[in-house]
Amino acid sequence: MLDLALVSRACKVLLLAGLAALLLLRGVMPALTEITDDFPEYFTSAKSVRDGQDAVKLYDGAWFREQTRRYGVGHAENPGEFSPYPPPTALLLTPLTGLRPLTALRIVTGLNLVCLMCSILLLSRIFAWRLLDSALFILLSGWALLSGLRFGHPYILISTFCLLGYYLYLKRMPLLAGLCLGVFVPIKYYPLIVLAGFALHRQWRVLLGGGIAMAAVALVSVGVLGWKVHQIFLLDVMLNHLTGHLIPGPRFTAMFQSFDTLFERLFILDPARNPHPWFSAPPAAAVAIVATKALLVLAAMAALINLARARSVNAIAPTIGILGVMVLLIAPGSGTYAIVLLWLPVALLINYFLSERARVPAYLILCTYVLIGFIPYGHTYRFEGDGGLTVLAYPRLFLLLAMFLVCIYAVGFPGSSGQRAARRRIHPEMQNV
């Protein structure tokens, strides 16, 4: 008689082997042999600080590009700019600036691989998943993981710290949890939404730890770089960063996969960059962006209120999950590599719905997560700028939207998704929190 459990495990092992091979060939090996995009911005900024350059010049695009060429980091044709990043970002790689750029990238790649393994262990500990399942979950983030390794981004490290923070919270160490969640907020804002989830459930000690970490990083940054560069960031860069307007005018690119760029593509005519909008009506773009994001935020608020009324200790998990998905959905732009930040929110949502016996939304969320990981962007980008067909160039945006709507519906109508309405399952570590 065929042992289905054995077959299932064999299939998982084969899938894991294939994903590991893909990770090695498309993520690790390229990062060990060549520097391409994004890493030059991290390394050049750190090298400039280490060499005693005036930090105020970091936001001078022409000067920064010249420094990148002088240090020989990446391609001279596309040296990049520091303008999207907060000042503390320049401190990330300062310990590695005495090395050759490629050697520094290799060390960063090794650190990312260590973080990847730590994330697998943390998922297994937090949700009592088998290590095999945890490894599959991480590797199924696909292109996000590959590009994060390839370009030397810190998102894998940040996502690992988010998992560590939640694990420490379950272990009744809220102050340490907050420190882990807050330490990267001055560099990448995303962990702030996890802290917001704890705030909604009045976990004040977690917030205290987060506040201490953020303040410490900010003070170190001001002490090393000076106040002037932070003033420039706060007054001239931060608002444009949050709204995605780092360059003047509309951003006609599907790479950002946001409602901002989608509606600008659909409704704003530009003879050079967007000659074939669906309908030329610039005011409609602004209205559509604001209205869409307002509706998404209102839907999230309604779901969070519903969770609060349930008075379940376990409600903090879907709260963080919904907020984590929502913030990427309404962001004015995000790279593929940023999707690794969904490790904690998506895992929390899947585990929560499974614990509530709502298998349909749990598996739908998992399916959208996997699909996001392996979108064939080369086939979808060809529709960009082709009138109404432009929507086909935004698959990640609509998959995120589908994931979000599944969460909202399952929380708002628990009975229809098979979710039990009575007794709530509480994580063992949460019994006495």
N, C-alpha and C positions, 0 to 999 in steps of 0.2 A: 504494500500500500504506500502511496506517495506521501511523504512527510512534507506538508505545506510549509511548516515553520522552517524546515531545513532549506527548502527551495527559496523561500523568502530571504533567508540569511545569505544564501549563496548569491542571489541576485544583488543584494545590497553590497556584498563584498566586491563583486565585479564592477558595480557602479562606482564604488569608492575608488577602486584601482584606476578606472578610466578618468575620474575627476582628478585624482592625484597626478596622473600622467599629464593631463591637460594643464594643471597648475604648474607643473615643472617645465613643460615645453613652452607655454604661452605667457607665463608670469615670471617664474624664477630665473630661467636661463637668459631671457632677454635683459632682465635687470642686472644680471651679473656681467653682461658683455658690452652694454652700450647705454649712454644717457640720452634720453630724448626730451619729452616735455615735462614741465612742472617741477621736477626735482631741481633744475637750475635756479628757480626762484628761491627755494628754501636754502640751498647751499650758498648762493651769491649773497643773500641778505646776512646769513650767519658769518660768512667770510669777511664781509664789509665791516661788521661789528667787531670781529676779532682783530682786524687790521686797524682799528681806531678811526674809521671813516665817520663822517658826520651823519648820524642816523636820520636827520631831517631829510637828507637826499634820497632816502629809500623810496619816497613817493614821487620822485622826479624820474619819469619814465625813460627819458633819453640817457640820463646819468646811469640808471640801473642797468639798462641794456648794454651800455659801454662796459660797466663792471663785469657783467656776465661774460662778455667777449674776452675781457682782459684775463679773467680767471680760467678761461677755456672750458666752460661748463656747457655741455649740450651743443645744439646747432647754432652757428652764428647767424643763420638766416631768421631764426625764430627764438630770440633770447628770452622773451617773456617780460613781465613786469611784476612789481611787488604790490601794486595798487589794490588788489582785492583783499590783502591780508592785514590783520591787526598787527601792531608793532611787536607784541611778544613772540610772534611767529619767527622773527629774526633770531631768537635765542635757541630755537629747537636744535639746530645742528652745530652750535658753536663748539661742542667737544670734538667734533669730527673735522673741523676746518683745517687742521694741520696735516690732513691726509689728502691724497689725490682725489678729485671728485668721484671717479669711478669706484675707488676703494671705499669712499664714504657711502655711496649708494649700495655697495655690496653689504656693508655693515647694517645699513637701514633695512635691507632685504632680509638679512638674517634675523634682525629684531622683529620684523613683521611676521616671519615664520614662527618664531617663539611665541609671539602674541596669538597667532592662529591656533597653535597647540594649546595654549592656556585657555583660549576661548572655548575650545572643545571640552576641556576638563570642567570649566565653570558651568557650561550648559548642562553637562551631565550631573553636576552636583546640585544645581539650582532646581532642575525639573525631574531629577531621578531618571533621566534618559540613559539608554545604553550608549557607551562611547561611540559605537558604530553609527548610531542614529545622530548623535551630536556632530560627528565628523561629516556626515552626509549633509546635514543642515547647513553647516558652515560652507562647505565646498559648493553647494548648490546656489550660493550667491553669485557664482559664475563670473561674468565679465567684471563685476564690481571688485571682486577679489583679485582677478588678474590685473586689472588696470591699477589698482591700489599698490600692488607689488611692483608692477612695471614702472610706474611713475614716482615711486618713493613717497607717496602721501602718508600722512599720519593717521588716516581714518581707521585703519585696522587697530592701531594702538588705542585710539580713542574708544572704539567700540568695545575693545577688551576691558578697558577701565570702566565702562558703563556696566558691563556684566559683573565685574569685580565689585563695583559699588552696590549693585543689587544683591549679590551674594552676601556681602558683609551686612547689609540690612537684614537679611533673613537670619543671619547669625547673631542678631541683636547687638551689632556694633554700628549704630547709626551715624556717629560722628566720623568714623573712618569711612563709612559709605559715602557720606557727603564730601569728604576730602577727595575721594576717587572720582566722584562725579563732577566736582567743581574745578579740578586742577586744569582741565583743558578748555574750560569755557572762554577764557580770554583769547584763545587761539582759534577755536572752532566753536560756534555758539550752540551746536546741537544738544550737548548734555544738559543745557539749561532747561530744555523741555522735560527731561526726566526729573530734574529737581522740581519743576512745576507740578508734575504728577504727585510727588511726595507732599508738596505744599497743599494741594487740594485735599489731601487726607491728613493734614495737620501733623506731619512728621517733622517737627521743628528742629530736632537734633540733627537730622539729615541736612536740613537747610543751613543750620549753623555751620556744619562741617563744610558744606559747599561754599558758603560765604567766606569762611576763613581761607580756603584754598584759592578762591578767585582773588581775594584781597592780597594774599601773599604773592601770587604770580604777577599781579598788577604792580605791586610795590617793587618787586625785583626788576620788572621791565622798565619802570620809570627810573629806578636807580642806575640801571646800566645804560639805557638809551637816552635818558633825559626826558623832560616833560614836553618839549616842543614838538617832537614827532607824534606824541600821543594827542596833543592838541590838534595837530593837522588831521590826524585820523578821525577824531571825534567831530570836528567841524566840517571837514571837506570830503572825507572818504566813507565814514560809517553809514550815513543815510543812503548814499548811492549804492553802497554794498548791500544793504538790507533790501533795497528796492530793485537791485539788479542793474542799475544804470551806471555802470562803470565807464561806459563810453557814451558820448552824446547821441541822442536820438534813439529810435527803436532798435531792437536787437533781432535781426532777421536770421535766426539760427535755431534749428531743432536740437542742437547739441544740449541746450539747457533743459529741454523737456519740461517746460513750465507753461501754465496758462498765459503768463505774460507774453512769452514769445509766440505762442500759438495764435492768440487773438491779434497780435501785431502783424503776424504773417497774413492772417485772414482779412484784416480790415484796413491796413495802411498801405497805400500805394507809394512805391519808391521806384522811379524809372530805372535806376541802376541796380539796386539790391533786392527789390521786390516788385517786379513789373507785372506780376499776375496774381494779385490778391483775389480772394473769393468775391469780395465786395468792398469797394473803396468808400470807407466811412470811418475816419480816424476817431471821432467821438465814440463810436460803437465799441472800439477796442478798449478804451478806458472804462466804459460802463460795464462791458462784459467781464473784464478783469476784476473790478471791484465787486460786482454782483456775485460772481462765481465764488470768490474767496469768502465773501460775507455769508453766503449760503452754507459753505463747507464749515465755517467756524460755528455758525448757529446749530448745524446738525451735530457737531462734536459737543457743543455745550448741552444740547438736549440729551445726548447719550450719557454724558458725565453726570448730569443731574439725576437721570434714571438710575445710574449706578450708585450715586450717593444715597438715594432714597432706599435702596435695597439694604443698606447698612451691613454690608458684608465686608469682613476683614480682607477677603481676597479681592475686593473691588479695585484695589490699587494696581493690580496687574493689568486689567483691561484699560484702566485710566492712562497708564504710561503707554500702553500699546496704541490706543487711539490717538493720543497726542503725538506720539512718535511718527505715525503714518501721516497725520494731518500736516505737520510742519514741513515735511518733504513735499507734500502735495501742493501747498500754497506758497512754497518758496519761489522767488522770482527766477531761480535757476540753480541747478545742481548737476554735478558730473556723475557719470556712471559709478565711479569709485566711491561716492558718498552712500551708495545703497548698502554697504556693509554696516552702516549705522542702524539698519533695521534688524540686526541680529537679536537684540534684546526685545524691542517692541513686538516683532512678529512672533518670537518664541513665547513671550508672555501671552499674546492673544491666542495662539494655538493651544497652549497648555490650559488656559482659562476655559476656553470653549469645550475642550475635551473633558475637563473636570466637571463641567456643567452638563455633560452628555449631549452637547450640541455638535455632533460630528460634521454635519454639513458645512457650517461656516468655518470650522477649524480646517477642513480639507480644502475648501475654496481659498482660504487665505494662504495655505501652503502652496497650492497650485499657482496662484498669482505671483507669489514670491519666487518660485522656480522659473516661471515664464519670464519674469523681470530679469533673472540672472542670465538668460540665454536668448535675448532678443537679437534677431539678425539685423542689426542696424544698417548694414550695407545694402539691404534690400528695402528698408523702410525710408531711408533718407532720400531716395530718388524721387519721392512724392513731394518733397519740400518745395514750396513756392509754386505748386501746380494748382492754384485756385482752391476749390473745396477739398480736393484730394490731399491737401496739406495735412489734414487730420491724421492721415495714415502714417505720417512721419513722426508721430508722437505716441508710439506704443507704450513706452514706460509710464508716461503720464496717465494714460487711460487704464493701465493695469493697476497703478497705485490708486486711482479713483475707484476702480472696482473693489480692491481690497478694503478701502475706507468704507464704501457703501455696505459691504457685507458686514463689517464690524458694527456700523450704526444700526442696521436692520436687526442683526442678531441681538444686540443689547436692547433695542427699543421694543422688539417683539419676540421675547424669549420663547414663548410657547410655540410659535410657528416654526422655529428652527430646532425644535426638539429639546430645548434647554429646560432643565428642571427648574421649577419656580420655588420649591420649598427649601429643603436643607442645602446649605452651601458647603462645598468641600474647601477646607482651609489647609494650606501648606503646613506640613508638620512643624516646620521651624517657626511658624507664625502663631502657634497655639497660645504662647504666653507673651507676645509682643504687646 
